[in-house]
Amino acid sequence: MNYERSRRQLGGKRIATNVSLESALVTEARKLGVNISKASMEGLEKAVSQARAVQWLEQNRSALESSNAYVEANGLPLHAMRQF
């Protein structure tokens, strides 16, 4: 997810928080000019997105299994209409 877009979607409000990071990594990031707050936000957005995907799969597992079972038993709906 794009950092700026996600900030707008979430209201753009920021809160101060304490995060413990490896000192060598922080030193290297500073030497390279990496914006640590932005990098942390992007990493957290990715982790949240992945957690949401896992949660969605768990919540919809029975529907997915039911749909897959139907296709296995009956084939794809409208298969006869396919032109490729």
MOPAC internal coordinates of N, CA, C and O (Angstrom, degrees):
PM7 1SCF
backbone

  N    0.0000 0     0.00 0     0.00 0    0    0    0
  C    1.4439 1     0.00 0     0.00 0    1    0    0
  C    1.5284 1   107.81 1     0.00 0    2    1    0
  O    1.2310 1   121.01 1   -40.30 1    3    2    1
  N    1.3055 1   115.67 1   139.70 1    3    2    1
  C    1.4460 1   121.34 1   179.11 1    5    3    2
  C    1.5251 1   109.40 1   -67.88 1    6    5    3
  O    1.2310 1   120.60 1   -47.66 1    7    6    5
  N    1.3396 1   116.47 1   132.34 1    7    6    5
  C    1.4595 1   122.87 1  -175.42 1    9    7    6
  C    1.5184 1   111.80 1   -58.15 1   10    9    7
  O    1.2310 1   119.87 1   128.30 1   11   10    9
  N    1.3357 1   117.86 1   -51.70 1   11   10    9
  C    1.4555 1   120.97 1  -177.42 1   13   11   10
  C    1.5249 1   111.62 1   -65.52 1   14   13   11
  O    1.2310 1   120.43 1   138.86 1   15   14   13
  N    1.3408 1   116.78 1   -41.14 1   15   14   13
  C    1.4630 1   120.57 1   179.26 1   17   15   14
  C    1.5253 1   110.20 1   -62.48 1   18   17   15
  O    1.2310 1   120.40 1   136.36 1   19   18   17
  N    1.3201 1   116.83 1   -43.64 1   19   18   17
  C    1.4564 1   119.30 1  -177.37 1   21   19   18
  C    1.5218 1   111.46 1   -67.50 1   22   21   19
  O    1.2310 1   119.98 1   146.15 1   23   22   21
  N    1.3387 1   117.64 1   -33.85 1   23   22   21
  C    1.4577 1   120.04 1   176.70 1   25   23   22
  C    1.5119 1   110.29 1   -62.59 1   26   25   23
  O    1.2310 1   120.31 1   138.43 1   27   26   25
  N    1.3378 1   117.02 1   -41.57 1   27   26   25
  C    1.4608 1   120.15 1   178.57 1   29   27   26
  C    1.5247 1   110.60 1   -66.15 1   30   29   27
  O    1.2310 1   120.12 1   139.80 1   31   30   29
  N    1.3294 1   117.38 1   -40.20 1   31   30   29
  C    1.4663 1   120.91 1  -178.84 1   33   31   30
  C    1.5189 1   110.90 1   -65.46 1   34   33   31
  O    1.2310 1   120.27 1   145.70 1   35   34   33
  N    1.3115 1   117.10 1   -34.30 1   35   34   33
  C    1.4595 1   121.14 1  -178.08 1   37   35   34
  C    1.5221 1   111.93 1   -89.34 1   38   37   35
  O    1.2310 1   120.05 1  -175.53 1   39   38   37
  N    1.3090 1   117.52 1     4.47 1   39   38   37
  C    1.4526 1   120.74 1   178.28 1   41   39   38
  C    1.5187 1   113.00 1    96.56 1   42   41   39
  O    1.2310 1   119.89 1   172.91 1   43   42   41
  N    1.3231 1   117.82 1    -7.09 1   43   42   41
  C    1.4480 1   121.16 1   176.54 1   45   43   42
  C    1.5165 1   115.21 1    72.81 1   46   45   43
  O    1.2310 1   119.65 1  -179.91 1   47   46   45
  N    1.2991 1   118.27 1     0.09 1   47   46   45
  C    1.4567 1   120.77 1  -179.91 1   49   47   46
  C    1.5129 1   109.69 1   -75.03 1   50   49   47
  O    1.2310 1   121.06 1   -42.35 1   51   50   49
  N    1.2963 1   115.58 1   137.65 1   51   50   49
  C    1.4573 1   120.20 1   179.78 1   53   51   50
  C    1.5221 1   108.59 1  -121.18 1   54   53   51
  O    1.2310 1   120.91 1   -32.00 1   55   54   53
  N    1.3153 1   115.86 1   148.00 1   55   54   53
  C    1.4580 1   120.47 1   175.60 1   57   55   54
  C    1.5139 1   108.23 1  -124.90 1   58   57   55
  O    1.2310 1   121.06 1   -31.75 1   59   58   57
  N    1.3056 1   115.58 1   148.25 1   59   58   57
  C    1.4535 1   120.43 1   175.97 1   61   59   58
  C    1.5256 1   108.13 1   -78.71 1   62   61   59
  O    1.2310 1   120.81 1   -40.41 1   63   62   61
  N    1.3062 1   116.05 1   139.59 1   63   62   61
  C    1.4590 1   120.54 1   179.58 1   65   63   62
  C    1.5171 1   108.97 1  -146.04 1   66   65   63
  O    1.2310 1   120.46 1   -23.58 1   67   66   65
  N    1.2829 1   116.73 1   156.42 1   67   66   65
  C    1.4585 1   121.04 1   176.35 1   69   67   66
  C    1.5184 1   108.69 1   -98.64 1   70   69   67
  O    1.2310 1   121.11 1   -49.74 1   71   70   69
  N    1.3143 1   115.49 1   130.26 1   71   70   69
  C    1.4478 1   121.44 1   178.88 1   73   71   70
  C    1.5120 1   107.39 1  -131.00 1   74   73   71
  O    1.2310 1   120.40 1   -46.41 1   75   74   73
  N    1.3095 1   116.83 1   133.59 1   75   74   73
  C    1.4599 1   120.55 1   177.94 1   77   75   74
  C    1.5195 1   108.88 1   -95.75 1   78   77   75
  O    1.2310 1   121.10 1   -56.97 1   79   78   77
  N    1.3343 1   115.50 1   123.03 1   79   78   77
  C    1.4543 1   122.13 1  -179.80 1   81   79   78
  C    1.5185 1   108.97 1  -126.37 1   82   81   79
  O    1.2310 1   120.97 1   -25.21 1   83   82   81
  N    1.3214 1   115.75 1   154.79 1   83   82   81
  C    1.4604 1   119.58 1   177.90 1   85   83   82
  C    1.5141 1   109.25 1   -64.16 1   86   85   83
  O    1.2310 1   120.74 1   -48.67 1   87   86   85
  N    1.3238 1   116.20 1   131.33 1   87   86   85
  C    1.4604 1   120.75 1  -174.88 1   89   87   86
  C    1.5275 1   112.17 1   -61.38 1   90   89   87
  O    1.2310 1   119.65 1   140.83 1   91   90   89
  N    1.3192 1   118.27 1   -39.17 1   91   90   89
  C    1.4644 1   120.59 1  -179.74 1   93   91   90
  C    1.5300 1   110.70 1   -63.46 1   94   93   91
  O    1.2310 1   120.47 1   142.25 1   95   94   93
  N    1.3121 1   116.70 1   -37.75 1   95   94   93
  C    1.4583 1   121.02 1   179.53 1   97   95   94
  C    1.5236 1   110.70 1   -67.57 1   98   97   95
  O    1.2310 1   120.65 1   138.04 1   99   98   97
  N    1.3183 1   116.37 1   -41.96 1   99   98   97
  C    1.4624 1   120.60 1   178.85 1  101   99   98
  C    1.5196 1   110.17 1   -65.04 1  102  101   99
  O    1.2310 1   120.25 1   137.35 1  103  102  101
  N    1.3209 1   117.12 1   -42.65 1  103  102  101
  C    1.4670 1   121.21 1   178.37 1  105  103  102
  C    1.5210 1   110.81 1   -60.14 1  106  105  103
  O    1.2310 1   120.49 1   133.68 1  107  106  105
  N    1.3226 1   116.67 1   -46.32 1  107  106  105
  C    1.4684 1   121.30 1   179.18 1  109  107  106
  C    1.5242 1   111.26 1   -63.28 1  110  109  107
  O    1.2310 1   120.53 1   137.97 1  111  110  109
  N    1.3242 1   116.59 1   -42.03 1  111  110  109
  C    1.4625 1   120.84 1   179.22 1  113  111  110
  C    1.5284 1   110.34 1   -61.71 1  114  113  111
  O    1.2310 1   120.11 1   136.44 1  115  114  113
  N    1.2982 1   117.40 1   -43.56 1  115  114  113
  C    1.4698 1   120.78 1   179.17 1  117  115  114
  C    1.5167 1   111.02 1   -63.98 1  118  117  115
  O    1.2310 1   120.26 1   137.84 1  119  118  117
  N    1.3325 1   117.11 1   -42.16 1  119  118  117
  C    1.4663 1   120.79 1   178.55 1  121  119  118
  C    1.5236 1   111.00 1   -60.11 1  122  121  119
  O    1.2310 1   120.76 1   143.88 1  123  122  121
  N    1.3310 1   116.16 1   -36.12 1  123  122  121
  C    1.4601 1   121.63 1  -177.64 1  125  123  122
  C    1.5308 1   113.24 1   -87.24 1  126  125  123
  O    1.2310 1   120.49 1   176.72 1  127  126  125
  N    1.3106 1   116.66 1    -3.28 1  127  126  125
  C    1.4560 1   120.39 1   179.29 1  129  127  126
  C    1.5128 1   114.54 1    77.44 1  130  129  127
  O    1.2310 1   120.58 1  -157.14 1  131  130  129
  N    1.3146 1   116.49 1    22.86 1  131  130  129
  C    1.4732 1   120.75 1   178.95 1  133  131  130
  C    1.5194 1   109.29 1   -75.04 1  134  133  131
  O    1.2310 1   120.77 1   -47.57 1  135  134  133
  N    1.3214 1   116.13 1   132.43 1  135  134  133
  C    1.4546 1   121.49 1   175.08 1  137  135  134
  C    1.5314 1   106.67 1   -77.50 1  138  137  135
  O    1.2310 1   120.72 1   -74.39 1  139  138  137
  N    1.3148 1   116.22 1   105.61 1  139  138  137
  C    1.4660 1   121.30 1  -173.17 1  141  139  138
  C    1.5244 1   111.66 1   -65.38 1  142  141  139
  O    1.2310 1   120.04 1   140.40 1  143  142  141
  N    1.3084 1   117.54 1   -39.60 1  143  142  141
  C    1.4658 1   120.03 1   178.74 1  145  143  142
  C    1.5280 1   110.63 1   -63.55 1  146  145  143
  O    1.2310 1   120.73 1   134.77 1  147  146  145
  N    1.3226 1   116.21 1   -45.23 1  147  146  145
  C    1.4681 1   120.19 1  -179.30 1  149  147  146
  C    1.5250 1   110.35 1   -65.09 1  150  149  147
  O    1.2310 1   120.38 1   135.90 1  151  150  149
  N    1.3413 1   116.89 1   -44.10 1  151  150  149
  C    1.4640 1   120.38 1   179.63 1  153  151  150
  C    1.5292 1   110.75 1   -62.91 1  154  153  151
  O    1.2310 1   120.62 1   140.74 1  155  154  153
  N    1.3253 1   116.41 1   -39.26 1  155  154  153
  C    1.4657 1   120.14 1   178.60 1  157  155  154
  C    1.5198 1   110.70 1   -65.84 1  158  157  155
  O    1.2310 1   120.62 1   138.51 1  159  158  157
  N    1.3298 1   116.42 1   -41.49 1  159  158  157
  C    1.4580 1   120.79 1   179.17 1  161  159  158
  C    1.5239 1   110.55 1   -62.74 1  162  161  159
  O    1.2310 1   120.46 1   135.82 1  163  162  161
  N    1.3329 1   116.73 1   -44.18 1  163  162  161
  C    1.4611 1   120.08 1  -179.88 1  165  163  162
  C    1.5245 1   111.22 1   -64.30 1  166  165  163
  O    1.2310 1   120.45 1   140.10 1  167  166  165
  N    1.3268 1   116.74 1   -39.90 1  167  166  165
  C    1.4580 1   120.06 1   177.48 1  169  167  166
  C    1.5207 1   111.58 1   -65.22 1  170  169  167
  O    1.2310 1   120.38 1   139.46 1  171  170  169
  N    1.3168 1   116.89 1   -40.54 1  171  170  169
  C    1.4612 1   121.07 1   178.66 1  173  171  170
  C    1.5230 1   110.71 1   -67.37 1  174  173  171
  O    1.2310 1   120.22 1   140.54 1  175  174  173
  N    1.3337 1   117.18 1   -39.46 1  175  174  173
  C    1.4656 1   120.03 1   176.46 1  177  175  174
  C    1.5189 1   110.84 1   -60.44 1  178  177  175
  O    1.2310 1   120.40 1   137.97 1  179  178  177
  N    1.3256 1   116.83 1   -42.03 1  179  178  177
  C    1.4605 1   120.70 1   179.33 1  181  179  178
  C    1.5303 1   110.65 1   -64.17 1  182  181  179
  O    1.2310 1   120.28 1   136.35 1  183  182  181
  N    1.3215 1   117.06 1   -43.65 1  183  182  181
  C    1.4629 1   120.94 1   179.89 1  185  183  182
  C    1.5278 1   110.94 1   -63.67 1  186  185  183
  O    1.2310 1   120.37 1   139.12 1  187  186  185
  N    1.3361 1   116.90 1   -40.88 1  187  186  185
  C    1.4683 1   121.00 1   178.88 1  189  187  186
  C    1.5274 1   110.05 1   -66.07 1  190  189  187
  O    1.2310 1   120.39 1   138.00 1  191  190  189
  N    1.3271 1   116.85 1   -42.00 1  191  190  189
  C    1.4628 1   120.67 1   178.88 1  193  191  190
  C    1.5270 1   111.04 1   -61.44 1  194  193  191
  O    1.2310 1   120.53 1   136.16 1  195  194  193
  N    1.3202 1   116.59 1   -43.84 1  195  194  193
  C    1.4642 1   120.21 1   178.92 1  197  195  194
  C    1.5200 1   111.05 1   -65.45 1  198  197  195
  O    1.2310 1   119.96 1   139.74 1  199  198  197
  N    1.3232 1   117.67 1   -40.26 1  199  198  197
  C    1.4661 1   120.94 1   178.86 1  201  199  198
  C    1.5239 1   110.79 1   -64.67 1  202  201  199
  O    1.2310 1   120.59 1   140.94 1  203  202  201
  N    1.3465 1   116.48 1   -39.06 1  203  202  201
  C    1.4687 1   119.95 1   177.58 1  205  203  202
  C    1.5264 1   110.86 1   -64.44 1  206  205  203
  O    1.2310 1   120.34 1   140.63 1  207  206  205
  N    1.3271 1   116.95 1   -39.37 1  207  206  205
  C    1.4686 1   120.39 1   179.71 1  209  207  206
  C    1.5241 1   110.46 1   -63.91 1  210  209  207
  O    1.2310 1   120.39 1   136.77 1  211  210  209
  N    1.3177 1   116.86 1   -43.23 1  211  210  209
  C    1.4620 1   120.82 1   178.30 1  213  211  210
  C    1.5280 1   109.85 1   -63.13 1  214  213  211
  O    1.2310 1   120.73 1   135.92 1  215  214  213
  N    1.3278 1   116.21 1   -44.08 1  215  214  213
  C    1.4614 1   120.63 1   179.70 1  217  215  214
  C    1.5281 1   110.75 1   -61.89 1  218  217  215
  O    1.2310 1   120.17 1   136.99 1  219  218  217
  N    1.3460 1   117.27 1   -43.01 1  219  218  217
  C    1.4562 1   121.16 1   179.71 1  221  219  218
  C    1.5207 1   110.40 1   -61.19 1  222  221  219
  O    1.2310 1   120.45 1   134.89 1  223  222  221
  N    1.3406 1   116.74 1   -45.11 1  223  222  221
  C    1.4664 1   120.00 1   179.34 1  225  223  222
  C    1.5245 1   111.35 1   -60.71 1  226  225  223
  O    1.2310 1   120.38 1   138.77 1  227  226  225
  N    1.3312 1   116.87 1   -41.23 1  227  226  225
  C    1.4635 1   120.51 1   179.19 1  229  227  226
  C    1.5248 1   110.61 1   -64.88 1  230  229  227
  O    1.2310 1   120.39 1   137.37 1  231  230  229
  N    1.3298 1   116.85 1   -42.63 1  231  230  229
  C    1.4618 1   120.98 1  -178.03 1  233  231  230
  C    1.5278 1   112.13 1   -69.47 1  234  233  231
  O    1.2310 1   120.18 1   153.03 1  235  234  233
  N    1.3103 1   117.27 1   -26.97 1  235  234  233
  C    1.4583 1   121.01 1  -175.78 1  237  235  234
  C    1.5246 1   113.47 1  -110.40 1  238  237  235
  O    1.2310 1   120.43 1  -168.92 1  239  238  237
  N    1.3211 1   116.79 1    11.08 1  239  238  237
  C    1.4576 1   121.52 1  -176.86 1  241  239  238
  C    1.5274 1   112.20 1   -56.22 1  242  241  239
  O    1.2310 1   119.72 1   134.63 1  243  242  241
  N    1.3300 1   118.14 1   -45.37 1  243  242  241
  C    1.4630 1   119.55 1  -176.91 1  245  243  242
  C    1.5306 1   111.55 1   -65.52 1  246  245  243
  O    1.2310 1   120.14 1   141.62 1  247  246  245
  N    1.3291 1   117.34 1   -38.38 1  247  246  245
  C    1.4659 1   119.79 1   178.25 1  249  247  246
  C    1.5261 1   110.61 1   -66.45 1  250  249  247
  O    1.2310 1   120.20 1   139.01 1  251  250  249
  N    1.3251 1   117.23 1   -40.99 1  251  250  249
  C    1.4582 1   120.79 1   178.85 1  253  251  250
  C    1.5232 1   111.03 1   -64.95 1  254  253  251
  O    1.2310 1   120.67 1   136.59 1  255  254  253
  N    1.3259 1   116.33 1   -43.41 1  255  254  253
  C    1.4614 1   120.54 1   178.77 1  257  255  254
  C    1.5222 1   110.57 1   -63.60 1  258  257  255
  O    1.2310 1   119.95 1   139.35 1  259  258  257
  N    1.3295 1   117.70 1   -40.65 1  259  258  257
  C    1.4537 1   122.19 1   178.87 1  261  259  258
  C    1.5285 1   110.76 1   -63.45 1  262  261  259
  O    1.2310 1   120.70 1   136.25 1  263  262  261
  N    1.3095 1   116.27 1   -43.75 1  263  262  261
  C    1.4597 1   120.59 1   178.90 1  265  263  262
  C    1.5232 1   111.09 1   -64.55 1  266  265  263
  O    1.2310 1   120.32 1   136.46 1  267  266  265
  N    1.3094 1   116.99 1   -43.54 1  267  266  265
  C    1.4656 1   120.65 1   178.18 1  269  267  266
  C    1.5264 1   111.49 1   -63.22 1  270  269  267
  O    1.2310 1   120.63 1   140.24 1  271  270  269
  N    1.3224 1   116.41 1   -39.76 1  271  270  269
  C    1.4653 1   120.14 1   178.81 1  273  271  270
  C    1.5265 1   110.38 1   -64.70 1  274  273  271
  O    1.2310 1   120.27 1   140.18 1  275  274  273
  N    1.3244 1   117.08 1   -39.82 1  275  274  273
  C    1.4619 1   120.61 1   178.64 1  277  275  274
  C    1.5313 1   110.14 1   -61.56 1  278  277  275
  O    1.2310 1   120.69 1   133.80 1  279  278  277
  N    1.3258 1   116.29 1   -46.20 1  279  278  277
  C    1.4660 1   120.24 1  -178.64 1  281  279  278
  C    1.5241 1   110.21 1   -64.37 1  282  281  279
  O    1.2310 1   119.94 1   139.80 1  283  282  281
  N    1.3235 1   117.72 1   -40.20 1  283  282  281
  C    1.4684 1   120.50 1   178.11 1  285  283  282
  C    1.5214 1   111.15 1   -62.10 1  286  285  283
  O    1.2310 1   120.60 1   139.91 1  287  286  285
  N    1.3310 1   116.46 1   -40.09 1  287  286  285
  C    1.4576 1   120.43 1  -177.06 1  289  287  286
  C    1.5291 1   112.76 1   -80.20 1  290  289  287
  O    1.2310 1   120.06 1   145.69 1  291  290  289
  N    1.3203 1   117.49 1   -34.31 1  291  290  289
  C    1.4645 1   121.06 1  -170.76 1  293  291  290
  C    1.5194 1   114.97 1  -119.60 1  294  293  291
  O    1.2310 1   120.32 1   173.79 1  295  294  293
  N    1.2995 1   116.99 1    -6.21 1  295  294  293
  C    1.4588 1   119.75 1  -175.13 1  297  295  294
  C    1.5181 1   110.75 1    80.78 1  298  297  295
  O    1.2310 1   121.15 1    -1.96 1  299  298  297
  N    1.3059 1   115.41 1   178.04 1  299  298  297
  C    1.4656 1   119.62 1  -179.16 1  301  299  298
  C    1.5202 1   110.06 1   -72.83 1  302  301  299
  O    1.2310 1   120.49 1   -41.73 1  303  302  301
  N    1.3368 1   116.67 1   138.27 1  303  302  301
  C    1.4604 1   119.71 1   175.01 1  305  303  302
  C    1.5336 1   109.24 1   -60.82 1  306  305  303
  O    1.2310 1   120.36 1   -38.55 1  307  306  305
  N    1.2811 1   116.91 1   141.45 1  307  306  305
  C    1.4732 1   123.37 1   177.89 1  309  307  306
  C    1.5194 1   113.53 1    62.82 1  310  309  307
  O    1.2310 1   120.29 1  -157.36 1  311  310  309
  N    1.3282 1   117.05 1    22.64 1  311  310  309
  C    1.4644 1   120.77 1  -179.84 1  313  311  310
  C    1.5290 1   110.73 1   -58.75 1  314  313  311
  O    1.2310 1   120.58 1   143.23 1  315  314  313
  N    1.3194 1   116.49 1   -36.77 1  315  314  313
  C    1.4642 1   120.64 1  -178.16 1  317  315  314
  C    1.5334 1   111.77 1   -66.41 1  318  317  315
  O    1.2310 1   120.11 1   158.76 1  319  318  317
  N    1.3155 1   117.40 1   -21.24 1  319  318  317
  C    1.4544 1   122.02 1  -178.73 1  321  319  318
  C    1.5310 1   112.66 1   -85.53 1  322  321  319
  O    1.2310 1   119.74 1   168.78 1  323  322  321
  N    1.3240 1   118.10 1   -11.22 1  323  322  321
  C    1.4562 1   121.13 1  -178.19 1  325  323  322
  C    1.5053 1   110.63 1   -64.47 1  326  325  323
  O    1.2310 1   120.39 1   -40.87 1  327  326  325
  N    1.3189 1   116.85 1   139.13 1  327  326  325
  C    1.4405 1   121.98 1  -179.90 1  329  327  326
  C    1.5210 1   112.75 1  -109.30 1  330  329  327
  O    1.2310 1   120.15 1  -165.09 1  331  330  329
  N    1.3232 1   117.31 1    14.91 1  331  330  329
  C    1.4597 1   120.00 1   177.47 1  333  331  330
  C    1.5043 1   110.35 1  -132.20 1  334  333  331
  O    1.2310 1   120.10 1   180.00 1  335  334  333

